[in-house]
Amino acid sequence: MAKKKASTPQSFQRISVASGDGIGPEIMNAVLDIFNAADVPLTYEMVHMGKHWFEQGHSTGMTEDAKDSIETNGILFKGPMETPKGKGMKSLNVTARKMWNTYANRRVFKTLHGVDTVYSKAGIPINLTIIRENIEDTYGGIEHMLTRDVALGRRFITREGSRQVHKFAFEMARKEGITKVFCGHKANIMKLTDGLFLDVFYEVAKDYPEIKTADIIVDDLAMKLVVKPQDFQMVILPNLQGDIISDLCAGLVGGLGFAPSANIGDNICIFEAVHGTAPDITGQNKANPTALLMSGLMMLRHLGIMKQASIIENALLYTLEKGIHTGDFGDKSVTSKSTNEFAKAIISNLGQVPKKGKAKEMENSESLFKKPVKPEIQKMLTSPKLEKEAILGMDLFIESEKQANEIAAQVKLKLHPGLKLVMISNRGTQVWPSSSIFTECVNQYRIRIEGTKGLRLNDTDVLALATLLSKSLKICSVEMLNLYGEKRGYSLAQGQ
């Protein structure tokens, strides 16, 4: 059973530790036992987070003491956590990443000798890093029912948020000698959101001329990762796509039990395994602690604790190479080890070096960690305002079961000569002024109205028009049609 360090010498770094739910306490104790045996210069401040604290009435899933500890120490090392289902609770994992602005999720996937996969058996080495934007995208969790049949989820991609994650990725690539970086995206369809993410990727890339860059559509990326994973060193993706692709990559190297994760921010960082709480084996001393241990090694290197990180990693690799394994992987003809036995095997192998896949020695032992200093106000991420910004019109989202031509006739009666009805769409496809009789509709339309002859509007004009139209239409939502410089700040409908 892992214990806190008895004393806190000047050289020891204090971190916050949350054991987690399910198998979390078992694997966390195993990892801390290994750290203690390797004389890792850390002291642990245990904090209360997870399912139990949701059930105690803490809506965020953590106590105020836990929050204060993490914001003071700047490092959270956490086990897997469960969010109660069906109680309106937000995911604690997502909340923690977003609340503390850990904008870059770094996941490293490597071939491990002793963990057999179709690729290792074919002699195909894998060593790739996925950098996932961690704050924005659909993970804003902003959703509304526009009608009884239509749900809307808002997707946010910001210029400065994208810049943060791209900058982190390129700095990491430069430090680790990565020579080519890809940006995964779906900008062929989501031209504004993924388009912005991709534009900023190439803007940031200009500061790193020694690194080759390319972009790849995410569905093509998924196929190529399965066919030729050895062709990729680092891929940067928006949040949702990064979540999916990183799990795909875990499958390439043996599963989530071998998928470490670091959530990096300017002030606070979170290191965690990405697998779940495994309630089916909780309390049975069967869980594989490897992913959490590897996440802990990422944490040690982030803190500049390079020597112990290399010693522990070599011991882990040596242990795996010797065929020692827990029940979820390895040679089934060889008796599997319990969680504690696996940890003790690694401890007994401290100082050993594997014949294959030796831990990379980091030349630069400088810590990347800076103790957080609480700002007086929340930081605002903005880019310079453009000289030419204007409102060209509005998109009005309405609930209706009428045909589009009936709605068009109704709207035209209300418009003054300076305004024109441009189009009506349903589920993103234009249904007026032209469409196909085979286009099936739901009970929610988008009505696009613009000023004529370059007329510029203001927000008062738009809201006044929406108020006028609301007398005969059931309005769900209103969006401005903005112009930034010479670039239209809204998309066209399919078929427009």
C-alpha positions in Angstrom: 0.0 0.0 0.0 1.5 3.4 -1.1 2.1 5.9 1.6 2.7 9.6 1.6 6.3 10.7 2.1 6.9 11.2 5.8 8.8 14.5 5.3 8.9 17.2 2.6 12.5 18.1 1.9 13.2 21.3 0.0 14.0 19.3 -3.1 10.7 17.5 -3.1 7.9 18.6 -5.4 4.4 18.5 -3.9 1.6 17.2 -6.2 -2.1 16.6 -5.8 -3.2 12.9 -6.2 -6.7 11.6 -6.7 -6.9 7.8 -6.6 -10.2 7.7 -8.6 -13.1 5.2 -8.7 -13.4 1.5 -9.4 -9.9 0.1 -10.0 -8.4 3.6 -9.5 -7.2 3.1 -5.9 -5.6 -0.3 -6.7 -3.5 1.0 -9.7 -2.7 4.3 -8.0 -1.3 2.5 -5.0 0.8 0.2 -7.3 2.2 3.2 -9.1 3.1 5.2 -6.0 4.7 2.1 -4.5 7.0 2.0 -7.6 7.7 5.7 -7.4 8.6 5.4 -3.7 10.9 2.4 -4.4 12.7 4.4 -7.1 13.1 7.4 -4.7 11.1 9.8 -6.8 11.4 13.2 -5.2 7.7 13.9 -4.8 5.4 14.3 -1.9 1.7 13.5 -2.3 -1.3 15.5 -1.2 -4.3 13.2 -1.5 -7.5 14.9 -2.7 -11.1 13.9 -2.9 -12.7 13.6 -6.3 -15.0 11.3 -8.2 -18.3 9.4 -8.0 -18.4 9.3 -4.2 -18.2 13.1 -4.0 -20.9 13.5 -6.6 -23.1 11.4 -4.4 -22.2 13.5 -1.3 -23.7 16.5 -3.1 -20.6 18.1 -4.7 -22.0 18.9 -8.1 -18.6 19.3 -9.6 -17.4 15.9 -8.3 -14.7 17.5 -6.1 -14.4 19.2 -2.8 -13.3 22.8 -2.4 -10.2 21.5 -0.6 -9.4 19.4 -3.6 -9.8 22.4 -5.9 -7.6 24.6 -3.7 -4.9 21.9 -3.5 -4.7 21.4 -7.3 -4.7 25.1 -8.0 -1.9 25.6 -5.4 0.3 22.6 -6.5 -0.4 22.9 -10.2 -0.1 19.1 -10.8 -2.9 16.6 -10.6 -2.1 12.9 -10.9 -5.4 11.0 -11.1 -6.9 7.6 -11.5 -10.0 6.9 -13.6 -13.2 8.5 -12.4 -16.8 7.8 -12.9 -19.6 10.3 -13.4 -23.0 9.0 -12.1 -25.3 8.3 -15.0 -28.8 9.8 -15.4 -28.3 12.5 -12.7 -27.5 15.5 -14.9 -23.9 15.5 -13.8 -21.2 16.7 -16.2 -18.1 14.4 -16.7 -15.6 15.3 -14.0 -12.8 14.4 -16.4 -14.0 16.9 -19.0 -14.8 19.5 -16.3 -11.3 19.3 -14.8 -9.6 19.7 -18.2 -11.7 22.6 -19.2 -11.9 24.5 -15.8 -8.1 24.5 -15.5 -7.6 25.2 -19.2 -5.4 22.2 -19.9 -5.7 22.9 -23.6 -3.4 20.2 -25.0 -4.0 16.5 -24.5 -0.9 14.5 -25.3 -1.1 10.8 -25.8 1.9 8.7 -26.8 1.6 5.3 -28.4 4.6 3.0 -28.7 5.3 -0.6 -29.5 6.0 -2.4 -26.2 8.0 -5.7 -26.4 5.9 -8.3 -24.5 2.6 -6.7 -25.6 1.8 -8.6 -28.8 -0.3 -6.9 -31.5 -0.8 -7.6 -35.2 1.8 -4.9 -35.9 4.4 -6.1 -33.5 4.1 -9.6 -34.9 4.5 -8.2 -38.4 7.6 -6.3 -37.3 6.0 -2.9 -37.8 7.2 -0.4 -35.1 4.8 2.2 -33.8 5.9 5.4 -32.1 3.4 8.2 -32.6 2.0 11.1 -30.6 -1.5 12.4 -30.8 -2.0 16.0 -29.7 -5.7 16.6 -29.1 -7.2 20.1 -28.5 -8.7 19.7 -25.1 -11.1 22.6 -24.3 -13.3 23.5 -27.3 -15.2 21.8 -30.1 -18.4 19.9 -29.2 -17.0 19.3 -25.7 -18.4 22.7 -24.8 -21.4 20.6 -24.1 -23.8 23.4 -25.2 -27.0 21.8 -26.5 -30.6 22.9 -27.0 -33.8 21.2 -28.2 -34.9 23.6 -30.9 -38.1 21.7 -31.5 -39.5 18.4 -30.0 -37.7 16.7 -32.9 -34.5 18.7 -33.4 -31.5 18.9 -31.1 -28.7 21.4 -31.6 -25.2 21.2 -30.4 -22.9 24.1 -30.7 -19.3 23.6 -31.8 -16.7 26.2 -30.8 -13.3 26.4 -32.5 -11.4 29.6 -31.6 -8.3 31.2 -33.2 -6.4 31.7 -30.0 -7.4 28.3 -28.5 -6.2 26.6 -31.6 -2.9 28.6 -31.5 -2.3 27.4 -27.9 -2.5 23.7 -28.9 -0.6 24.1 -32.1 2.2 26.0 -30.4 2.5 23.3 -27.7 2.6 20.6 -30.3 5.4 22.2 -32.4 7.4 23.0 -29.3 7.1 19.3 -28.2 8.0 18.1 -31.7 11.1 20.3 -31.8 12.2 19.1 -28.3 11.8 15.5 -29.1 13.2 15.5 -32.6 10.0 14.8 -34.5 10.5 15.8 -38.1 7.0 15.7 -39.5 3.7 16.9 -38.0 0.2 16.3 -39.5 -2.9 18.3 -38.8 -6.0 16.0 -38.9 -9.3 17.8 -39.7 -12.6 17.8 -41.6 -12.2 21.2 -43.2 -13.6 19.9 -46.5 -17.1 19.9 -44.8 -16.7 22.2 -41.7 -15.0 25.0 -43.6 -15.3 27.6 -40.9 -14.6 25.6 -37.7 -12.1 23.0 -38.9 -11.0 25.5 -41.5 -9.9 27.9 -38.7 -8.1 25.1 -36.8 -6.2 24.2 -40.0 -5.4 27.9 -40.9 -3.8 28.4 -37.5 -1.9 25.2 -37.8 -0.1 26.5 -40.9 0.3 30.0 -39.3 2.1 28.5 -36.3 4.1 26.1 -38.5 5.9 29.1 -40.1 7.9 29.5 -36.9 9.2 25.9 -37.2 10.8 25.7 -40.7 12.8 22.6 -39.8 9.6 20.6 -39.2 7.8 19.3 -42.3 4.0 19.7 -42.2 1.0 18.3 -43.9 -2.7 18.0 -43.3 -5.0 15.1 -43.7 -8.8 14.6 -43.6 -9.7 12.6 -40.5 -11.4 9.7 -42.2 -8.4 9.2 -44.5 -6.2 9.5 -41.4 -8.2 6.7 -39.6 -7.6 4.4 -42.6 -4.0 5.2 -43.0 -3.2 4.8 -39.3 -4.5 1.2 -39.5 -2.8 0.5 -42.8 0.6 2.2 -42.2 0.9 3.6 -38.7 4.6 3.7 -39.0 4.2 6.7 -41.4 3.1 9.0 -38.6 5.1 10.7 -35.8 2.7 13.3 -34.6 -0.8 14.3 -35.4 -2.7 17.3 -34.1 -6.6 17.2 -34.1 -9.6 19.1 -32.8 -11.2 17.7 -29.6 -13.8 15.2 -30.7 -11.7 13.9 -33.6 -8.7 13.7 -31.4 -10.7 11.7 -28.8 -11.7 9.1 -31.4 -8.4 8.8 -33.2 -6.4 8.5 -29.9 -8.5 5.5 -28.9 -7.9 4.0 -32.4 -4.2 4.4 -31.8 -4.5 2.7 -28.4 -5.8 -0.3 -30.3 -2.7 -0.3 -32.4 -0.4 -0.9 -29.4 -2.5 -3.2 -27.3 -5.4 -1.2 -25.9 -6.2 1.5 -23.4 -4.1 -0.4 -20.8 -1.1 1.0 -22.6 -2.3 4.5 -23.4 -0.8 7.2 -21.2 -2.2 10.8 -21.2 -1.1 14.2 -20.2 -3.4 17.3 -20.1 -1.2 20.3 -20.4 -2.0 23.9 -19.5 0.0 27.0 -18.8 -0.8 26.8 -15.1 -2.2 23.4 -14.2 -1.5 20.0 -15.7 -3.3 16.7 -15.3 -1.8 13.3 -15.8 -4.1 10.3 -16.1 -4.7 7.0 -17.7 -7.5 7.2 -20.3 -9.2 3.9 -19.6 -12.3 3.5 -17.4 -13.0 2.4 -13.9 -13.5 -1.3 -14.8 -16.2 -2.0 -12.2 -16.3 -5.7 -13.2 -12.8 -6.3 -11.7 -12.8 -3.7 -9.0 -11.3 -4.9 -5.7 -10.0 -8.1 -7.3 -6.3 -7.0 -7.6 -6.4 -7.8 -11.3 -6.1 -4.4 -12.9 -3.2 -3.5 -15.2 -1.4 -0.3 -13.8 0.8 0.2 -16.9 -1.2 3.1 -18.5 -1.3 5.0 -15.2 2.4 4.3 -14.6 3.3 5.5 -18.1 1.2 8.7 -17.5 3.2 9.1 -14.3 6.4 8.9 -16.3 5.2 11.7 -18.5 4.5 13.7 -15.4 8.0 13.0 -14.0 9.6 14.2 -17.2 7.4 17.3 -17.2 8.7 18.0 -13.7 12.3 17.5 -14.9 12.7 14.3 -12.9 14.5 12.6 -15.8 16.7 10.1 -14.0 14.0 8.3 -12.1 11.7 8.4 -15.1 14.3 6.6 -17.2 15.1 4.0 -14.4 11.4 3.2 -13.9 10.6 3.1 -17.7 13.5 0.7 -18.3 12.3 -1.5 -15.4 8.8 -1.6 -16.9 10.1 -2.4 -20.4 12.4 -5.1 -18.9 9.5 -6.6 -17.0 7.3 -6.7 -20.1 10.1 -8.1 -22.2 10.4 -10.9 -19.7 6.8 -11.9 -20.4 5.5 -10.8 -16.9 1.9 -9.6 -17.4 -1.5 -9.0 -15.8 -4.5 -10.9 -17.0 -5.6 -8.5 -19.8 -2.6 -9.2 -22.0 0.4 -11.4 -22.6 1.0 -15.1 -23.2 -2.0 -16.9 -21.8 0.1 -20.1 -21.2 2.1 -18.1 -18.6 0.4 -17.4 -15.3 -0.7 -13.8 -15.0 0.3 -11.5 -12.1 -2.0 -9.6 -9.8 -1.8 -5.8 -9.7 0.5 -5.9 -6.7 2.6 -8.7 -8.0 3.1 -6.8 -11.3 4.2 -3.7 -9.4 6.6 -5.7 -7.2 8.1 -7.2 -10.4 8.8 -3.8 -11.7 10.3 -2.7 -8.4 12.6 -5.8 -8.3 13.7 -4.9 -11.8 14.7 -1.3 -11.0 18.2 -0.8 -12.5 17.7 -3.3 -15.2 17.8 -2.3 -18.9 15.8 -4.1 -21.6 17.4 -5.6 -24.7 14.9 -3.9 -26.9 13.2 -0.5 -26.7 15.4 1.1 -24.1 14.0 4.3 -22.5 15.0 7.5 -24.3 17.5 9.5 -22.3 16.4 13.1 -22.3 19.4 15.4 -22.6 17.6 18.4 -21.3 16.5 17.8 -17.7 15.0 21.2 -17.3 11.5 21.2 -15.8 8.6 22.3 -17.9 6.6 23.0 -14.8 6.0 26.5 -13.4 4.1 26.8 -10.1 0.8 28.5 -10.8 0.4 32.1 -9.8 -3.3 33.0 -9.4 -4.2 35.9 -11.7 -6.5 38.7 -10.5 -8.9 38.2 -13.3 -9.6 35.5 -15.9 -7.4 35.7 -19.0 -9.1 36.7 -22.2 -7.8 35.1 -25.4 -8.3 37.4 -28.4 -6.7 38.3 -31.7 -6.4 41.9 -33.0 -9.7 43.4 -34.2 -10.0 43.8 -38.0 -10.6 47.2 -39.5 -13.5 46.0 -41.6 -16.1 44.1 -39.6 -19.8 44.3 -40.5 -23.2 42.5 -40.1 -24.6 41.5 -43.5 -27.8 39.9 -42.2 -29.1 37.1 -40.1 -30.0 33.5 -40.0 -33.4 32.9 -38.3 -34.1 29.4 -37.0 -37.8 28.6 -36.7 -40.1 25.8 -35.9 -42.6 25.0 -38.6 -44.3 22.1 -40.3 -45.2 24.2 -43.4 -43.6 23.9 -46.8 -40.7 26.2 -47.5 -42.5 28.2 -50.2 -45.3 29.0 -47.7 -42.7 30.2 -45.2 -41.0 32.3 -47.9 -44.2 34.0 -48.9 -44.9 34.7 -45.2 -41.4 36.2 -44.6 -41.4 38.4 -47.8 -44.5 40.2 -46.7 -42.6 41.5 -43.6 -39.4 42.6 -45.2 -38.7 46.3 -46.1 -37.1 47.1 -49.4 -33.5 47.2 -47.9 -33.8 43.5 -47.1 -34.0 40.3 -49.1 -34.8 36.6 -48.4 -31.8 34.7 -49.7 -32.6 31.1 -48.9 -34.3 28.7 -46.6 -32.7 25.5 -45.5 -33.7 22.4 -43.6 -31.0 20.2 -41.8 -28.4 22.3 -43.7 -29.8 21.7 -47.2 -31.4 24.4 -49.2 -35.1 23.9 -49.8 -35.9 27.4 -51.2 -35.7 29.0 -53.7 -34.6 25.7 -55.4 -34.4 22.2 -54.1 -35.5 18.6 -54.9 -38.9 17.2 -54.2 -37.1 14.2 -52.7 -35.4 16.3 -49.9 -37.1 15.3 -46.7 -37.6 17.9 -44.0 -38.0 18.1 -40.3 -39.9 20.8 -38.3 -37.1 23.2 -38.1 -35.9 25.6 -40.8 -33.2 28.2 -41.2 -34.2 31.4 -42.9 -31.4 33.6 -44.3 -32.1 37.3 -44.7 -29.4 39.8 -46.0 -29.3 43.5 -46.7 -29.6 44.5 -50.4 -26.9 46.5 -52.3 -24.3 46.2 -49.6 -26.5 47.5 -46.9 -24.8 47.0 -43.5 -27.0 46.3 -40.4 -26.4 46.5 -36.7 -27.5 44.1 -33.9 -30.5 46.4 -33.1 -31.7 46.1 -36.7 -31.4 42.3 -36.6 -33.2 41.9 -33.3 -35.9 44.3 -34.4 -36.5 42.3 -37.5 -36.6 39.0 -35.5 -39.1 40.6 -33.1 -41.3 41.6 -36.1 -41.1 38.1 -37.6 -41.8 36.4 -34.3 -45.4 37.7 -34.5 -46.1 35.1 -37.2 -43.2 32.6 -36.8 -42.1 30.5 -33.9 -38.4 31.5 -33.5 -35.9 29.0 -32.0 -32.7 31.0 -32.4 -31.0 33.9 -34.2 -27.5 34.2 -35.6 -25.8 37.2 -37.1 -24.2 37.0 -40.5 -20.8 38.6 -39.9 -18.2 39.9 -42.3 -14.5 39.9 -41.1 -12.2 41.8 -43.5 -13.1 40.3 -46.9 -14.1 36.9 -45.4 -17.7 35.8 -44.9 -18.2 34.6 -41.3 -20.9 32.0 -42.1 -21.3 29.0 -44.3 -23.5 28.4 -47.3 -26.2 25.8 -47.3 -25.8 22.5 -49.2 -27.1 23.3 -52.6 -27.0 27.1 -52.2 
